[in-house]
Amino acid sequence: MTKLALITTLVGGAIIAARLPGVIAPARYREFMVKFPRSEFWGRVLITIAGLIAWGVMFNASRESDEWKWAQPLIVVGVPVVLFLIYRYGVHYLALRATAALLLLIAKQMVDAADASDLALRLVVTVLAYVWVVGAIWMTAAPHHFRDLIGWAMAHDVRCRTACALGVCVGAMLMALGIFIY
């Protein structure tokens, strides 16, 4: 299994797992999604995950390059300090901003995997990754707009089911590409 196939299958599965509850139980899903942008709990969980991933990437990069050996102590101490400061002072729309950070980290993996492939259909993954980058920028720069978009998409059960069903279809398409094409 190639890296592109693995990443595409995992991303597709994650999209399905995130959207399927909205198809099955739209009322509960709507309630969760409307509260999500301002959720401190989910914001802290997601920013911790993003911070640990970023810490690992930076630490491994500094270990592999002699140019950046000097930065190892700053990375080891700096990332936990930054996370503490975010927990303390950056709680407004933290869940959306943490989601944006994770989208950027995942999009990088998707683009790297697609770049290593010679298949023409790799562009599906590349385009999706760049759409995620634009969405992540939007979530970070104007989280209140994204909150309003979530509110619009989750206004009633039919709209919620439709939006989530589209997400499930995208996830299924990615899984099919990962399993059968890549």
N, C-alpha and C positions, 0 to 999 in steps of 0.2 A: 504494500500500500504506500503510495507516494505521500509526501507531506501535504500537498494540495488536497488529495482525497481525504486524508485524515482531518485536516482543519475544516474543510467544507462540510464533512459529515458531522463533526462536533458542533460547528456553528449552526447548521441546520437543526440538529437535535436540540440545541439550547433555545433556538427561536421557537420551535414547536412546544418545548416545555414551558416557555414563558407565556405563550399565547393560548394554549389549549384550555387552561382554566377559564379564560374569558368566553370560550365557546360553550363549555360545559355548564358553568355557573356564572353567568354574566353579572348578576346583582352583587355577589360577593366580590368579584373581580373589579367591578366598577368602584365599589367602596374602597378597595385597597388602592387602586390606581389614582383616585382623586386625592387620597391622603399622601401618596408616595412622594411627590416633589418636596414636601416639607418634613418628611419623616427623619427625625434625628437618628433613630435606631438604624434604619436601613442605610442612611448616609454614612454613619460611622462604620458599619460592616463593610460596605462597598469601598469606601476610601481606604480602609485598612487593607483590603485585598489588593486594590490598585497600588497602594504604597509599598506593600511587600513585593509585588511583582516588579515595580520600578526599582526598588532597592536591590533586588536580585540581579536585574539587568545591569544596573550601574556598577554594582560590586563586581560582577563577572567581567564586565568590560574593563574595569580598572585593574583586575588581576591579569588579564590577557595582554594588556599593553603596558610596556615599560614607561611610556609617556605619562600615564595616568596613575602610576603607583602612589604618587604623593597624595592623591585624592581619596585613597581608601579610608583613612581615619575620618575625613570629613563626611564621607558617605555613611560610614558606620554610625556616626554620632548625629549627622545632619538629618537623615530621614526620620528617625524617631522624634527629633525635636520638631520638625515640620509637621509630622502627624499630630503631635500634641497641640501645636498651635492651631492646626485646623480643627481639632476636636473642641478646642477652647473658644476660638473666635470666628470660625468659618462655618457656622451651622446653618445659615440661611440657604435654602435650596441645596443642601449638601448632597442629598440623595441623587438629584439630577446631575450635579457636577461630578460626583463620583461615578455615576453611570457613564457620563461623557468620557472620563478618564479611562474606564474599562473599554469603552468602544474604540478609543484611539489605540490602546494596547492591542486589542484583538484585530483591528483593521491593519495594523502594521504586520502582524503575523500572516494575515490573509494576503496582503500585497506581496510580501516576501515569498510566500509559497507559490503564488500565481506567477511571479517573475521567473521562478525556476522551471516552470513548465513551458512546453512548446505547443500545447493544444490551443486552438483558437477560442474554445469555450472558457478558457481561463479568464477572459475578459468579464464574464458574468460576476466572478468573485471580485475582480479588481474594481468594477463599477460599484458594486455593493459596498466595498470597503470605502471608496471615496464618498459615497452617499452618507455612510456612517460618520466620516470625518466632518462633513458639512453639518450633519445633525449634532455631532458633539460640540462643534464650535457654537452652534445656535444654542444648545443647552447651557453652555458655559457663559456665553455673553448675554443672553436674554432668557433666563430660566422662567421668568413670569410668562413669556410668550408660549414657551413649551408647556407650562402648567395649564394655560388656557386652551392649548391644542388638545391636551389630554382631557380636559373638562368637556370640550366639544365632542371628542371621539367617544367619551364614556357617558354622554348625556342620557341615553336610555339603552335598554337591553338590545334592541335591534341593531343600533349603531355599534355597540360594543361587540356583539357577535360578529358583525360584518368585518369590523377592523381586525378582530382577533382571527377570524377565518382567513383573511388575506395574509396575515402573518404566518398562520399554519401552512398555507399554500406555499409561501416563500421558503419556509423551513423545509417542507417536503421536497420542493424543487432542488434546494441545495443538497439535501441528503441523497436524492436520486443522482445528482451530478457526482457527488463524492463517491457513491457506491458503484455506479454503473459506467460513468464516463471517465473520470479522472483516474 
